[in-house]
């Protein structure tokens, strides 16, 4: 008979914490036979780097009570029964409604989230103490059908140059799927709309330099076989899988920070819950120094204004957003032409 519960000892700020894991033998990734307890041990192994990347931020949990092939749901409300070392913070959503979201400050809090059947962790780009002002500029490079990870790599390298010209130091990680996530630490003095516009400015500049490889077209019918620069990931309450977070795919990949020097040679499928702890122990965390010199988005906002003056306006927002100032019609171009 499978064990009903066990405990895992996790280092904390004041000694070891004992975190209870119910149904530890529940298989989350059937292809690997990787269990709930295995996932808790994975989070413990990468704990310090995981917290450095995802801690002190409003966090959404992608939870899978029966494993990755079963039902799933996103949990923005802090789950009931949180221990004293797990906190929450009040945030404002695009609807202007306020609500608390979970915040983790230590590895034990992330392990407890695993106990609550969390597989994927989605942190905000802002800190818990200043959730309205992002301290990360995030750009999601999403290969469209007909393209793959190898197409995202040159786009990421070119994007690094674009951001460097704007005075920003870029960092990169695999998405855990086919894409890449490029981050730049920024001073938390601008609100989400400004950061979104900075991302759009960088995306448009990248598209100008790689028009055959990169697109900023929001509508899928217009993207073609290119890498889509997903500017809407910069919006309030839009998140992506955090660094060192597993993904709910059959081989249990992990969204993994890499160095720019190794980017062209990495195989993203090799970064899994089975391999990343050893990689982290041997090569260290490529994002360890991310916040030493945060930059400003002033140059990118100048580019945004330049493009506005040239006739390039606002781009579409996510469909669940309220109608935003200057936004074009939320109608597919083909349907708009028919009408």
N, C-alpha and C positions, 0 to 999 in steps of 0.2 A: 504494500500500500504506500502511495506517495506521502511524503511528509506533509503535514498540514501547515507548519510554520517553522521558521528558523530565525536566527539573528545573525547579523553581520557587524563586525566591529570596524568602525570607521574613525580614523584620526580626526580630532576636532581641536578647536583653539584651546580647550582646557582639558585635554586628554581624550581618551577613546569614547565614542558614542556607540551604543548598541542599537542598531536599527532592525526592527522586526520585518521579516519578509514572509508574507503568507503565500501559500501555493508556490513554494520555491521551485518545484519540478515542472511547473507549467511551461510548455515549449512555446517560445515566442517566434522563433525562426525554424520552421519544420525542416527546411533543407539542411540546416546545420545541426539541428537538435539543440539549439542554444536556448537556455531556459531563463526564467525570470531571475533566479539566483545568479546565473552566469552574467546577466546584464548588470545586476547590482555590483558584482565583483569587477566588471569592466569599468563602471563609473567610479568605483573606489580607486582603481588603478590609475585612471587619468584625472583623478579628482582635482588636484591643484590647478592644472592647466584648464580643465573644464570650468572651474569657478572663475579663473582669471578672465576667461572669454565670455562667460554667460552670467556670472554673478553680479549682484547689485543692479539688476535690470528687471523691469516688469517682464514676466515670463508666461507664455502660453504653453500648455502641455498637450501633446498629441498622444492620446491614450488608447490602448488596444487591450481590452479586458480578456480577450480569448486568443491573443497572438496576432501577428501581422496579417493573417488571412481572414481574420474575423472582423466584426464591426469595430469601428473606431469613432472617436469624437475629439473635438478640441475643447479643452477646459481652460477657460480664462478666469473663472472664479477660483479662488484658492480652495482646494479640496477640503472637505470637513475632516476634523480630527488631526490637524497639523500639529506637530510637536512645537515646543516653545522656541526651538532654534530655527523655525521656518517663519518668515514674516510675509507681509503683503504691503502693497502701496496703492494708493488711489490714483487712477489715471483717467484721462478724458479721451473718449472715443470720437470718431468723426461725426457721430450723431449729436455730439455735445453732452452725451450722457456720461456720468462718472461711475467708476466701478473699481473695486480692488482687484489687483492681480498679484500672483505669487512672486516672491523674490527669494533667491537662494544666496546664502553668504558663505557656505562651507560645503564640502563634499557630502556630508551626512544628509543635508537637505536634498541634494540631487538623488542620493540613494533612496531617501524616503519617497521622492517622486516616482522612482521605479517601483516601489512598493504599491503605488497608486496606479500601476500599469502604464506608466509613461514610457514611450519608446523614443519619440522625437521631441526635442526641446527647442522652442522658438523664442529667443530673447528679443526685446525691443532694442533699437539703436540708441536709446537714451538711458541714463542712469535713474535709479529709483528716486533719488533726491531732486532730480530736475528732469522729469519725464517729458516735459514739453519741448526740450531743446536737445536734439541728438548730439552725441559726441562721436558718432560714426557716420561717415558717408558710405553707403553700401550700393554696389552695382552688381546686378545679377546678369551674367552672360548665359543665355539659354539657347542652346543649339536647337534649331527647328528641324522637322522631318527632312531627311536628306543630308543632314550634317551631324557631327558628333563631337566628342571631347577634343579631338585633334584640331577641329576648326575653332574651338573656343580658345585654345592656347595662344595663337598669334593675335587674336583679338584682345586677350588679356594683356599681352606684352605691349601692344600698341596703346591700350588704355592706360597702362602704367606711365607711358611717356606723356600722354595727354595730361594726366593728373600731376605729373612732375612739373610740367610747364605751367600749371596753375598753382604751384607751390605746395603740393600735397605729396606725402610719402605713402605709397600704396602697399598693401599686404594682400595675399591671395590664399584661397583655400578651395579645395574641391567641394562641389555641392553635395557629394554623396550619390549623385546620379551622373548625368552626362555633361553638366555645366560647370562653371566656375563662379565664385563669388569674390569680387574685388572690394576691399575695404580701405578707407583712409580715415585715420583718427583726426577729428576736428575739435576745435574749441566749442563747448556747448553754449553758444551765445545766439544761435539762430533757431527759429522755429521750423517745424516740419515743412511748411510750404516753401521756405527759402531753400532748404536742403534738397527738396524735390526739384526745384528749378536749377540748382547747381548740378544735380545728376543729369537732368535733361540737357543742359549745356554741354557737359562732358560727353554724353551719348551722341549728341549731334556732331560734335567735333570728331569723335571716333568714326561715325558714319561717313563724314566727308572724306576721311583719310582711307577708309576701307569700304567704298560703296558697293563692291561686289560681294563682300563677305559679311557685312554687318547691317542691321536694320533697326530703326526705332519705330517701325510701324506697329501700332497697337493691335490692329485688326489682322487676324491670322491669314486671311485671304490675300493680304498684301505683303506678307513677309518673305515668301519664297524660301529657297534653300539657303538660308543665312542664319547667322547668330543674332538672336533678338536681345537687345539691351533693355531689360525690363525696368524701366524708370519708375513704375508704380510700386516697386518694392521699397521706395523711399518714403511712401506715405505713412501717416499716422496709423497705427494698429495694423501695419503690414510687416510681416516677419518672414524670415527664412530659417532653415535649420541652423542651429548654432554650431560653432567650432567644437569638434569632438563629439557632436551628437550623432547617434546612430540614425539610420534611415530605415523605413519600413519596406525594404526590398529583400528579395529572396536570399541574397548572399550576405546580408547584414553589413552593408557599406557604412562608412563613417565620413562625415564632412570634415576633411582633414586639412589643416594649415600646412602649406609647403613653402619652401623658399623660391624666390624667382629663379635662382640658378638651376634648381632641379625641375622646374615646371615642365620644360620641354621633354623630359625623359620619364615622367611619372606615369604610372598606370593607375588610374583612380579606382579600378576594381580591386586593386591589391590592398587598399586601406579598408579594413573591416574591424569588427569588434574583436576578432581573433589576433590581428596583427598590430593594431595601432598602439596598444600599451607598450609593446617591445620597441616600436619605432620611437615613441616619445621618450622612453628610458635611454635609448641609445643616441638619438640625434638632438633631443631637446625640443622645446616649443618654438617654432619659427615666429610666433607672435608674442614672445615674451617681452619684447621692447616696444610693442605697438604704441603705448601711450606716453612714451618719453618726450616726444616732440609733436603735439597735436598742431594741425595747421588751420588755416582760415579758408573760407569758401568765397572770399571777396572777388578773386579773379574770375571764378566760374560764374558768379552773379553778374559780373561785367560782360562776360560772353553771353549770358542769358539775355541781357538788355540789348546787346548788339544784335542778336538774332531776332528779338522782338522788333527792333527798329528796321530790320531787313524784311519784315513781314512774316516771320515764323512765330506763330502764336502758341497758346497753351495746348497741351496734349490731353487726350482723354484720361479720365479718372476711373478707378474701379467701379463696376456697375452698382455696388451697394452704397457708394458715396452719395451724399446729397449733391444736387447740381452745384458746380463750382464756378466761380467767376472766370469768364473768358473761355470756358470749356467748349470745344466743338460738339456738334450733335452726337448723341450716343446711338447712332444708327450705322450699321454696317455699310461701307461704301457701295457695295453692289446693290443693296436694298435701296439706298438713298438715290442711286442712279435710276433704278426702276421706277421709284415714286416720282 
